[in-house]
Amino acid sequence: MRRITAGLAATTAGVALLIGVKAHSASAPRSALAGLGGTRPVASGPSAPAGTRPSPSRTATANGGFDGSVIQTQYGPVQVQAVFRDGRLSNVVVLQRTSGGRSSQIDSYALPVLTAEALKAQSADIDVVSGATFTSDGYAQSLQAALDAAGR
């Protein structure tokens, strides 16, 4: 009987601790670019390196598509293209996404949310989608590289 009582007390304390931690972590949204602390995206493939800038004449109107860097996440690569029209971010096209099992399911709901947030913010300073932290971080880093390539 004492073991049962001790087990219930320990379980109750553990649940209370988890609820307290969850409530604290849900207090404020986190930017997908927060805490990068000087890390640079890794470019690969045909996309331009993150620090590359196009010629000034091209950035004056900033029309067209600019590929972001390929960002390697724990669940695979993420790459986006920023599309500009009349100098404004008009679309974000996903060129590469994580794949396989649960990652495909997560991306199917997270990527449209991230795109809507980026278009609204007109920047890569967007909130992380809950449950899609790695995809969100990769998306934001690749989008920032594309914005940098566009001179924005």
FENSUL-V555560 format. One record per residue. N is the residue number from 1. RES is the residue in three letters. OMEGA is omega in degrees with one decimal (999 if undefined). Layout:
BEGIN
n-><N N>
res-><RES RES>
omega-><OMEGA OMEGA>
END
This chain:
BEGIN
n-><1 2 3 4 5 6 7 8 9 10 11 12 13 14 15 16 17 18 19 20 21 22 23 24 25 26 27 28 29 30 31 32 33 34 35 36 37 38 39 40 41 42 43 44 45 46 47 48 49 50 51 52 53 54 55 56 57 58 59 60 61 62 63 64 65 66 67 68 69 70 71 72 73 74 75 76 77 78 79 80 81 82 83 84 85 86 87 88 89 90 91 92 93 94 95 96 97 98 99 100 101 102 103 104 105 106 107 108 109 110 111 112 113 114 115 116 117 118 119 120 121 122 123 124 125 126 127 128 129 130 131 132 133 134 135 136 137 138 139 140 141 142 143 144 145 146 147 148 149 150 151 152>
res-><MET ARG ARG ILE THR ALA GLY LEU ALA ALA THR THR ALA GLY VAL ALA LEU LEU ILE GLY VAL LYS ALA HIS SER ALA SER ALA PRO ARG SER ALA LEU ALA GLY LEU GLY GLY THR ARG PRO VAL ALA SER GLY PRO SER ALA PRO ALA GLY THR ARG PRO SER PRO SER ARG THR ALA THR ALA ASN GLY GLY PHE ASP GLY SER VAL ILE GLN THR GLN TYR GLY PRO VAL GLN VAL GLN ALA VAL PHE ARG ASP GLY ARG LEU SER ASN VAL VAL VAL LEU GLN ARG THR SER GLY GLY ARG SER SER GLN ILE ASP SER TYR ALA LEU PRO VAL LEU THR ALA GLU ALA LEU LYS ALA GLN SER ALA ASP ILE ASP VAL VAL SER GLY ALA THR PHE THR SER ASP GLY TYR ALA GLN SER LEU GLN ALA ALA LEU ASP ALA ALA GLY ARG>
omega-><180.0 178.1 179.1 179.2 179.5 178.2 177.9 179.3 179.4 178.1 178.9 178.8 178.6 178.8 179.0 178.4 178.8 179.0 178.3 178.8 179.8 179.4 179.6 -177.4 -179.4 -173.5 -177.5 177.4 -179.5 176.6 178.5 178.7 -177.9 174.2 178.4 172.1 175.1 177.0 -178.5 175.1 178.4 180.0 172.1 179.6 -173.6 -177.0 -178.2 175.5 -173.0 -176.2 -175.7 177.7 175.2 -178.5 -177.8 -178.4 179.9 -177.7 -179.0 177.4 179.3 175.1 178.1 -177.9 178.8 -178.8 172.9 177.5 171.5 -179.0 178.6 176.2 178.5 -176.1 177.1 -175.9 173.6 176.4 178.1 174.6 176.3 -179.2 -178.6 173.7 -177.1 175.9 -179.3 175.5 -175.9 179.1 171.5 -178.4 178.4 -179.5 176.8 179.1 177.3 -176.5 175.7 172.2 -175.2 -179.7 178.5 178.1 -179.9 -179.7 -177.2 176.3 -175.3 -174.7 175.6 177.9 179.3 178.8 178.7 178.8 -179.8 179.2 178.7 -177.9 -174.3 178.9 177.2 178.6 -174.8 179.2 175.7 174.5 -179.5 -179.3 -178.6 -175.0 -177.5 177.4 -179.8 -179.9 178.8 178.7 -177.4 179.6 179.1 177.6 178.5 176.7 178.0 177.3 176.7 179.1 179.0 -180.0 -179.1 999>
END
